[in-house]
Amino acid sequence: MPTAVCPECHEEVFVDADTEQGDVVNCDECGSDLVVVGLDPIEVDLRSDEDDERDDDGFDDGYGYDDDSY
């Protein structure tokens, strides 16, 4: 199973082999939500509020809506 290092507590975070860039994983040690930012090697970064504003397709629509029905 691939691993990355949590930027918050520096512990090893296990990531599923089929994880894609942009997926959110959780650090079992400190509980931080992490976003996968690199795949080869696996890299994670702390999830920010900006990540919450992104659409399901991973792109920021600029309006803060969760769908395209505006």
Helices and strands as residue ranges (DSSP letters): E 3-5, E 12-14, E 24-26, E 33-39, E 42-46, H 49-52
